[in-house]
Every structure is written in structure tokens, then in C-alpha cells.
Amino acid sequence: MTTADEDRYAERVHRLCVPIALRPGGRVWIGPLLPDDRDLLSREYATLSPESKWNRFLAAVPELTPSMLDQLVDEVDGVDHVALVAFLETQAGLVPAGVGRLVRYPDHPGAADMAFTVKDEYQGRGIATALARSLVARAPKGVTRILTEVAHGNLAPLAILGKLGSMQVFQSSEGVVDVEVKLAGHEEDSAAESTCLHRRPGIPSPAHPRLDAQHHGLPPTA
């Protein structure tokens, strides 16, 4: 990280509201991903461990391609596609520690995909939880449910998602579980939007579409 990077991060944080306290100490600032963050996102993704990369794409993806960056940065509109960056205060200064996003499903406007990741060295401090809650606070209008995928055995995101509302986990035979969260404090727009909450896990439903885990965000890991 260069001095110019440090100055740029400090300027961004200065425009944000009060920081969020972390465990066992420290502070994090959360603000929007910007259109000129393509290089930042690509560079920070490259520092993730193979496990964290796998947890995002459920496949070996060593780097973000230009087309992926188009989706992850250029398609962010702050309305139907919300993306946030977490800046952590360290002894070396402010560093980008995590990223998260919430993307409305076009065919199911009451539902959105959520993804978040925190750099390996900063995991376990509550940054992912802070990102998830900040995303819900900025959720697209009318979104009442989260529908997403998590790799089998990756328990950290399940614990985080479970803090956001009533959660159901739908077992899959493809090495992943489908997760549905009815967001606390968010009213269902219609009976149709809530029907899949009462279906048995594993039964296909038009209201519970098969999710494309390779399209949005970064690895769902704490």
C-alpha cells in the first residue's frame, strides 16, 4: 500500500459517519464502493487465501477478470445493487479490510443476494457482521428476504446471516447449501413473496430460484 493509497483511504473515511467498534478492539468505517475501485478490488482479492476464494465462487478462481469487475464495480448503482467497503484502523493506518454487497433479483424484487468477505488476517473480529448489518440498513426498497449460497462446512457466514432474521437452510447435493433469511423488521410485500418460507427444504419453487453464486460479491466468509 502506497502513501497515496493511505491518503485516499483517509479522505474517504473522513466523509463517513461514526466508526463501528470491533472485538476485541479497534474500529472500522463502512462506506460505498466507488466506480474507481476496480484496481482496489482486484488487488485485495488477489491477497485472499485459496480457501476464501473458493468460498466465494465455489470453484478455483485465482483472480477477478475484467468481465467480473464489470459486474462487481460498474454495475453497482446504489439502488438495486449496493456494495460497501470496510476500512479498518490499524497501527499502519487505514486499510481496506472487507467488502460486501446486496443485489436484488430482477425476477424476484422482494429478494436479494448477499455476499461479503473479510481479508484472512482480519477475520473473526466482527467486520463481516458489521458489513452484513450495514447492507441490510441500505437494502433496496421492498427487499424482505436474503437468498444466497454458502459452501458446505463454511459455518461463519451462517452464523452471521442468522443474526439478520429468521433463517432456513436448504440442503443441496452440489457442495453448497441454499440459505434464506426473512429480514427482521422488514414486512413482506405480498403472500406470494412469503410462500417459499413455508416450503420443505429441497423442494423446488418458483419463489425460491436456484442462485447463481458466481455472479455477485466476494466470498461469504467472516
C-alpha positions in Angstrom: 0.0 0.0 0.0 1.4 3.4 -1.0 1.3 6.7 0.7 -1.2 7.9 -1.9 -3.4 4.9 -1.1 -3.3 5.8 2.6 -4.2 9.4 1.9 -7.1 8.4 -0.3 -8.5 6.0 2.3 -8.2 8.6 5.0 -10.1 11.1 2.8 -12.9 8.6 2.2 -13.1 7.7 5.9 -13.3 11.4 6.8 -16.5 11.7 4.8 -18.1 8.7 6.6 -20.2 8.7 9.8 -19.0 7.4 13.2 -16.9 4.3 13.2 -18.1 0.9 14.4 -16.4 -0.6 17.4 -15.0 -4.1 16.9 -13.9 -7.0 19.1 -11.5 -7.3 20.8 -10.9 -3.7 20.0 -10.3 -1.4 17.1 -12.7 0.5 14.8 -14.0 0.1 11.3 -15.6 2.6 8.9 -18.0 1.3 6.2 -18.8 3.3 3.1 -19.9 2.7 -0.5 -17.7 1.0 -3.1 -16.8 3.7 -5.7 -16.6 3.5 -9.5 -12.8 3.9 -9.4 -12.4 0.9 -7.0 -11.7 -1.7 -9.8 -8.0 -1.8 -9.1 -8.6 -1.9 -5.3 -11.0 -4.8 -5.6 -8.8 -6.7 -7.9 -5.7 -6.2 -5.8 -7.3 -7.1 -2.5 -9.0 -10.2 -3.9 -5.6 -11.4 -5.0 -4.4 -11.4 -1.4 -7.1 -13.8 -0.2 -6.3 -17.3 0.6 -7.3 -20.1 -1.8 -10.0 -21.2 0.8 -11.5 -17.7 0.9 -11.6 -17.5 -2.9 -13.2 -21.0 -3.1 -15.8 -20.0 -0.6 -16.8 -17.1 -2.9 -17.0 -18.8 -6.2 -17.3 -22.5 -5.1 -14.5 -23.0 -7.6 -10.9 -22.1 -8.1 -10.9 -18.5 -9.3 -7.3 -17.1 -8.8 -8.1 -13.6 -10.0 -11.0 -11.3 -10.9 -11.4 -11.0 -14.7 -12.3 -7.7 -16.4 -15.9 -9.0 -17.0 -16.2 -9.9 -13.3 -15.1 -6.5 -12.3 -17.7 -5.0 -14.7 -20.3 -6.8 -12.6 -18.8 -6.2 -9.2 -18.0 -2.5 -9.7 -19.5 -1.0 -12.8 -23.0 -2.4 -12.2 -23.2 -1.0 -8.7 -26.0 1.6 -8.7 -26.7 2.1 -5.0 -30.3 1.2 -5.6 -30.7 -2.4 -6.7 -27.0 -3.2 -6.3 -25.5 -2.0 -3.1 -21.8 -2.5 -2.4 -19.8 -1.4 0.7 -16.2 -1.4 1.7 -14.9 -1.7 5.3 -11.8 0.3 6.2 -10.0 -0.9 9.4 -7.9 1.3 11.6 -4.5 -0.4 12.2 -1.2 0.6 13.6 0.0 1.1 10.0 -3.0 3.3 9.2 -6.4 2.7 7.5 -6.6 -0.4 5.3 -9.4 -1.9 3.2 -10.4 -5.0 5.2 -13.6 -6.3 3.7 -16.3 -5.8 1.1 -19.9 -6.8 0.9 -22.8 -6.4 -1.4 -26.6 -6.8 -1.7 -28.1 -7.3 -5.1 -31.8 -7.5 -5.8 -33.0 -10.4 -8.0 -34.7 -8.9 -11.1 -37.3 -11.6 -11.3 -38.0 -11.6 -7.5 -37.9 -8.0 -6.4 -38.6 -8.8 -2.8 -35.4 -10.9 -2.5 -31.7 -10.1 -2.8 -28.4 -12.0 -2.9 -25.9 -11.0 -0.1 -22.2 -11.6 -0.2 -19.4 -10.4 2.0 -15.7 -11.2 2.6 -13.0 -10.1 5.0 -9.3 -10.4 4.4 -8.0 -13.5 6.1 -5.8 -11.7 8.6 -8.8 -9.6 9.8 -11.4 -12.4 10.1 -13.0 -13.2 13.5 -13.2 -9.5 14.6 -16.8 -8.8 13.7 -16.1 -7.0 10.4 -18.3 -9.3 8.4 -21.2 -8.9 10.8 -20.8 -5.1 10.6 -20.8 -5.3 6.8 -23.9 -7.5 6.8 -25.9 -5.2 9.1 -24.8 -2.2 7.1 -26.0 -3.8 3.9 -29.4 -4.6 5.5 -29.7 -1.0 6.6 -29.1 0.1 3.0 -31.2 -2.7 1.4 -33.1 -1.9 -1.8 -36.6 -0.7 -1.2 -39.0 -3.7 -0.9 -36.4 -6.3 -0.2 -37.6 -8.5 2.7 -35.5 -11.7 2.1 -32.0 -12.7 1.5 -31.4 -15.7 -0.8 -27.8 -16.8 -1.1 -25.4 -19.8 -1.3 -22.8 -21.0 1.2 -20.2 -23.7 0.8 -20.8 -26.8 2.9 -18.7 -26.6 6.1 -18.4 -22.8 5.9 -20.2 -22.1 9.2 -19.1 -18.5 9.8 -21.5 -16.8 7.2 -24.4 -18.9 8.5 -23.9 -17.5 12.0 -23.8 -14.0 10.6 -26.8 -14.4 8.3 -28.7 -15.9 11.3 -28.3 -12.6 13.1 -30.3 -10.8 10.4 -33.6 -12.5 10.8 -35.3 -15.9 10.6 -33.1 -18.2 8.6 -33.7 -21.5 6.8 -31.0 -23.7 5.2 -31.9 -25.7 2.2 -29.6 -28.7 1.7 -28.0 -29.2 -1.8 -26.2 -32.1 -3.4 -23.8 -29.7 -5.2 -21.4 -29.0 -2.3 -23.4 -25.9 -1.2 -26.4 -25.0 0.9 -29.1 -22.5 -0.1 -29.8 -20.0 2.6 -32.9 -18.0 3.0 -33.3 -15.2 5.6 -36.5 -13.3 6.3 -35.1 -10.0 7.4 -36.2 -8.8 10.9 -38.3 -5.7 10.8 -39.0 -5.9 7.0 -42.6 -6.5 6.0 -43.4 -9.0 3.2 -44.9 -7.2 0.2 -47.3 -10.0 -0.6 -48.3 -13.5 0.3 -46.5 -14.7 -2.9 -43.2 -13.4 -1.6 -43.5 -15.3 1.6 -44.7 -18.7 0.4 -41.3 -20.2 0.0 -40.6 -19.7 3.7 -43.1 -22.4 4.4 -41.9 -25.0 1.9 -39.9 -28.0 2.9 -36.2 -27.7 2.2 -35.1 -29.2 -1.2 -38.5 -28.7 -2.9 -38.0 -26.5 -6.0 -40.2 -23.4 -6.1 -40.5 -20.5 -8.5 -40.3 -18.3 -5.4 -37.0 -19.9 -4.4 -34.9 -19.7 -7.6 -31.6 -21.6 -8.0 -29.0 -19.0 -7.1 -26.0 -18.0 -9.2 -23.2 -17.8 -6.6 -20.7 -16.8 -9.2 -22.4 -13.5 -10.1 -22.3 -11.3 -7.1 -19.9 -10.1 -4.5 -16.9 -11.7 -2.9 -16.5 -14.8 -0.7 -19.1 -15.1 2.1 -16.8 -15.6 5.0 -16.4 -13.9 8.4 
